[in-house]
Amino acid sequence: MTMRFVQVRESNGDRLLAALDETGLGRRVLIASTLYDLAQAAIVAGRGLAELASGGLGEAVDIDVALAEGRVLAPIDHIDPAHLQITGTGLTHLGSAEGRDKMHKAALASREGAGEQLTDSMRMFLLGVEGGKPAVGQVGVQPEWFYKGDGSCVVAPGQPLTSPAFALDGGEEPEIAGVYLIGPDGAPHRLGFCLGNEFSDHVVERGNYLWLAHSKLRPAALGPELLTGELPADVSGTSRILRNGQSIWEKPFLTGEANMSHALANLEHHHFKYDLFRRPGDVHVHFFGTATLSFSDGLKVAPGDEFEVSAAPFRYPARNPLAVAQDQPVTVRSL
């Protein structure tokens, strides 16, 4: 059973959780006011999110009005942001190695005269092509993996994606993310999927692939809705950048397992195989990667530009403007 969930803040500040049907009609979920609470109840009851929620729905909720008024929250959060982990995997899509391989190969050639030598990025990508979709019951090759931050880095629909003052770039990465809750016994439960913008610093990453970790420590935007059930194998979307309301760059992107070098189950296994990521009560948002970047086309974004990521079967796009933080010098004090 498939259902869409949207978290909303009411005009008086109270929280509510809305369930959307296929027509887009939203209705209040009576059993819980947050997706986290609904998921905890579903685990205890041994039932699915959609099944549990559909047993008690209240008055209509106008999601379009809530979006226009800036009252739609990220589809998942945690009362303690330190217990929400944002991570991801890269070089997972067919074609995802091309842009990164080009910039790393150019850097390698200029420094070492390496010519057509395979880069580490291309080697990692080819490992996934060869072993990222193992037979059922088997474990495939592990993917590239990165950490983005905790729940304090999650950006809600319409809110700015803020690049640090020291950043060299703030570019979009249109992706789908899986959302998970760890049950009382340490078992990961997938709640569903959401659209996202896995915002990164591609200039830093281009400088040296070992700076990938630095380039990823940025906020991440999530689209308005969580979609339950299985992700379609073939997902087609559009990534767009708007400046003063006009599109300055637009490109389709493909995701879903049919367009990936890794199976979702393989990516999930290699994340949750670590005990650290199976702590009861924790939430995980895991980005599955992309092959489409405006940076690869030479576009330089500017503060105020708006990122827009849309894809069926998601009803609402992820839209967020770019902002740049004020410089905040850090002083380390000795005690």
VENNORZI-V152740 format. One record per residue. PHI is phi in whole degrees, -180 to 180 (* if undefined). PSI is psi in degrees with one decimal (999 if undefined). Layout:
phi=PHI psi=PSI
phi=PHI psi=PSI
//
This chain:
phi=* psi=124.2
phi=-100 psi=139.5
phi=-151 psi=152.9
phi=-108 psi=137.0
phi=-121 psi=137.6
phi=-131 psi=131.5
phi=-94 psi=131.3
phi=-131 psi=144.8
phi=-101 psi=125.1
phi=-72 psi=167.6
phi=-60 psi=-30.0
phi=-86 psi=2.4
phi=97 psi=-11.5
phi=-71 psi=155.3
phi=-93 psi=149.5
phi=-146 psi=154.1
phi=-112 psi=126.7
phi=-109 psi=141.2
phi=-108 psi=132.2
phi=-109 psi=137.8
phi=-90 psi=-174.7
phi=-68 psi=-19.2
phi=-85 psi=-8.5
phi=95 psi=-1.2
phi=-69 psi=125.8
phi=-100 psi=138.9
phi=-134 psi=144.8
phi=-64 psi=132.9
phi=-82 psi=121.9
phi=-82 psi=-27.4
phi=-78 psi=-19.4
phi=-156 psi=152.1
phi=-104 psi=-4.2
phi=-137 psi=155.4
phi=-65 psi=-36.4
phi=-59 psi=-45.9
phi=-67 psi=-38.5
phi=-64 psi=-41.9
phi=-65 psi=-41.2
phi=-62 psi=-41.8
phi=-66 psi=-37.1
phi=-66 psi=-39.4
phi=-63 psi=-45.3
phi=-63 psi=-39.8
phi=-82 psi=-13.4
phi=68 psi=34.6
phi=-128 psi=165.2
phi=-80 psi=159.8
phi=-59 psi=-49.4
phi=-64 psi=-41.5
phi=-62 psi=-45.3
phi=-68 psi=-43.3
phi=-68 psi=-38.7
phi=-66 psi=-15.2
phi=-74 psi=-12.4
phi=-157 psi=93.0
phi=-118 psi=139.7
phi=-105 psi=-139.1
phi=-68 psi=161.7
phi=-67 psi=146.7
phi=-126 psi=123.3
phi=-87 psi=100.1
phi=-69 psi=-36.5
phi=-61 psi=-42.4
phi=-66 psi=-43.2
phi=-62 psi=-39.0
phi=-65 psi=-45.3
phi=-62 psi=-31.4
phi=-92 psi=1.7
phi=71 psi=30.2
phi=-105 psi=3.0
phi=-87 psi=129.2
phi=-95 psi=171.9
phi=-59 psi=149.8
phi=-67 psi=-15.6
phi=-143 psi=144.2
phi=-155 psi=176.2
phi=-137 psi=140.9
phi=-59 psi=-27.9
phi=-116 psi=102.1
phi=-56 psi=-24.3
phi=-67 psi=-14.1
phi=-103 psi=20.3
phi=-122 psi=119.3
phi=-108 psi=131.9
phi=-110 psi=122.4
phi=-139 psi=178.7
phi=-169 psi=171.5
phi=-129 psi=142.8
phi=-119 psi=170.5
phi=57 psi=38.4
phi=-104 psi=-9.2
phi=-111 psi=147.3
phi=-65 psi=113.4
phi=103 psi=-8.8
phi=-71 psi=-19.3
phi=-82 psi=-18.6
phi=-59 psi=-53.3
phi=-65 psi=-43.9
phi=-70 psi=-38.2
phi=-62 psi=-39.1
phi=-61 psi=-47.3
phi=-73 psi=-33.4
phi=-75 psi=-35.3
phi=-67 psi=-39.5
phi=-65 psi=-42.1
phi=-65 psi=-41.1
phi=-65 psi=-43.3
phi=-66 psi=-39.9
phi=-70 psi=-28.2
phi=-92 psi=-32.9
phi=-126 psi=-3.3
phi=63 psi=39.2
phi=-82 psi=-10.4
phi=59 psi=-123.4
phi=-94 psi=19.9
phi=-60 psi=138.4
phi=-64 psi=133.1
phi=-81 psi=165.3
phi=-63 psi=-33.9
phi=-62 psi=-45.4
phi=-67 psi=-37.8
phi=-63 psi=-41.5
phi=-64 psi=-41.8
phi=-62 psi=-44.9
phi=-66 psi=-32.1
phi=-60 psi=-41.4
phi=-67 psi=-41.7
phi=-59 psi=-40.0
phi=-81 psi=-31.5
phi=-140 psi=18.9
phi=-87 psi=-8.9
phi=-127 psi=75.8
phi=-73 psi=165.8
phi=-65 psi=155.6
phi=-55 psi=131.6
phi=90 psi=-7.2
phi=-109 psi=162.0
phi=-105 psi=128.8
phi=-91 psi=-176.2
phi=-66 psi=145.6
phi=-79 psi=145.3
phi=-89 psi=172.6
phi=-63 psi=141.8
phi=-137 psi=146.2
phi=-147 psi=158.7
phi=-109 psi=134.1
phi=-105 psi=-37.0
phi=157 psi=-167.6
phi=-108 psi=-166.5
phi=-62 psi=-19.4
phi=-70 psi=-13.2
phi=-92 psi=-6.9
phi=-75 psi=129.1
phi=-109 psi=129.5
phi=-79 psi=164.3
phi=-54 psi=132.8
phi=83 psi=-11.9
phi=-87 psi=155.1
phi=-68 psi=141.3
phi=-89 psi=109.5
phi=-100 psi=117.9
phi=-85 psi=137.8
phi=-61 psi=153.1
phi=-60 psi=-30.2
phi=-84 psi=-5.5
phi=-67 psi=151.6
phi=-98 psi=-13.7
phi=-163 psi=155.2
phi=-140 psi=93.3
phi=-118 psi=154.5
phi=-79 psi=155.1
phi=-141 psi=101.2
phi=-75 psi=119.0
phi=-145 psi=170.0
phi=-111 psi=139.4
phi=-119 psi=144.4
phi=-91 psi=144.4
phi=-118 psi=130.6
phi=-135 psi=148.3
phi=-125 psi=133.7
phi=-87 psi=123.9
phi=-75 psi=173.4
phi=-59 psi=-26.7
phi=-93 psi=6.6
phi=87 psi=6.1
phi=-86 psi=131.6
phi=-74 psi=136.3
phi=-119 psi=120.4
phi=-79 psi=120.7
phi=-82 psi=-33.4
phi=158 psi=-156.0
phi=-131 psi=152.7
phi=-141 psi=155.7
phi=-71 psi=153.7
phi=-157 psi=165.4
phi=-122 psi=102.7
phi=-86 psi=73.6
phi=-55 psi=129.2
phi=-144 psi=167.6
phi=-105 psi=96.8
phi=-78 psi=-22.0
phi=-69 psi=-42.9
phi=-62 psi=-45.6
phi=-62 psi=-38.3
phi=-66 psi=-29.8
phi=-62 psi=-37.9
phi=-168 psi=128.4
phi=-62 psi=-20.6
phi=-74 psi=-7.6
phi=-90 psi=7.9
phi=-54 psi=-42.1
phi=-59 psi=-40.6
phi=-67 psi=-39.1
phi=-68 psi=-21.6
phi=-93 psi=-14.3
phi=-77 psi=76.2
phi=-144 psi=166.4
phi=-66 psi=166.1
phi=-139 psi=133.2
phi=-97 psi=139.9
phi=-115 psi=141.6
phi=-69 psi=170.6
phi=-65 psi=-29.4
phi=-120 psi=150.2
phi=-105 psi=129.4
phi=-104 psi=122.1
phi=-84 psi=172.7
phi=86 psi=-163.8
phi=-88 psi=145.0
phi=-78 psi=133.1
phi=-55 psi=146.9
phi=-67 psi=-28.6
phi=-125 psi=107.6
phi=-116 psi=126.3
phi=-117 psi=129.0
phi=-137 psi=-176.1
phi=-133 psi=132.8
phi=-108 psi=129.7
phi=-137 psi=145.5
phi=-122 psi=126.9
phi=-110 psi=139.6
phi=-130 psi=119.6
phi=55 psi=38.4
phi=82 psi=-3.7
phi=-112 psi=139.9
phi=-71 psi=126.4
phi=-109 psi=-9.6
phi=-161 psi=138.5
phi=-154 psi=136.0
phi=-156 psi=141.1
phi=-73 psi=154.7
phi=-137 psi=151.2
phi=-118 psi=139.0
phi=-149 psi=-170.0
phi=89 psi=157.1
phi=-59 psi=-29.3
phi=-65 psi=-19.9
phi=-113 psi=16.1
phi=-120 psi=153.9
phi=-90 psi=-8.4
phi=-123 psi=145.5
phi=-77 psi=146.3
phi=-58 psi=-39.5
phi=-61 psi=-34.1
phi=-70 psi=-40.4
phi=-65 psi=-41.4
phi=-65 psi=-43.0
phi=-58 psi=-46.4
phi=-76 psi=-11.9
phi=-87 psi=-50.8
phi=-85 psi=2.7
phi=-69 psi=-16.8
phi=-87 psi=129.1
phi=-55 psi=-35.5
phi=-55 psi=-30.8
phi=-99 psi=16.3
phi=-125 psi=42.7
phi=-87 psi=119.5
phi=-51 psi=134.3
phi=92 psi=-14.0
phi=-77 psi=151.1
phi=-110 psi=142.2
phi=-127 psi=133.2
phi=-116 psi=116.5
phi=-121 psi=117.0
phi=-82 psi=138.4
phi=-98 psi=-2.6
phi=104 psi=170.7
phi=-153 psi=167.5
phi=-126 psi=10.1
phi=-128 psi=121.2
phi=-140 psi=137.4
phi=-67 psi=-27.7
phi=-60 psi=-37.4
phi=-65 psi=-22.5
phi=-94 psi=7.2
phi=84 psi=11.1
phi=-78 psi=137.3
phi=-110 psi=113.3
phi=-81 psi=160.2
phi=-134 psi=153.3
phi=-53 psi=136.1
phi=99 psi=-22.1
phi=-62 psi=148.1
phi=-114 psi=128.3
phi=-88 psi=139.9
phi=-137 psi=123.9
phi=-121 psi=121.9
phi=-134 psi=148.8
phi=-168 psi=133.5
phi=-72 psi=141.9
phi=-93 psi=13.6
phi=-78 psi=134.4
phi=-77 psi=-38.4
phi=-112 psi=140.3
phi=-78 psi=163.7
phi=-95 psi=116.1
phi=-124 psi=129.1
phi=-152 psi=133.7
phi=-80 psi=157.3
phi=-91 psi=135.3
phi=-133 psi=163.5
phi=-125 psi=131.3
phi=-74 psi=157.0
phi=-71 psi=149.3
phi=-64 psi=133.7
phi=-129 psi=86.5
phi=-57 psi=141.5
phi=-110 psi=129.4
phi=-116 psi=124.0
phi=-90 psi=123.7
phi=-102 psi=139.0
phi=-95 psi=131.4
phi=-105 psi=999
//
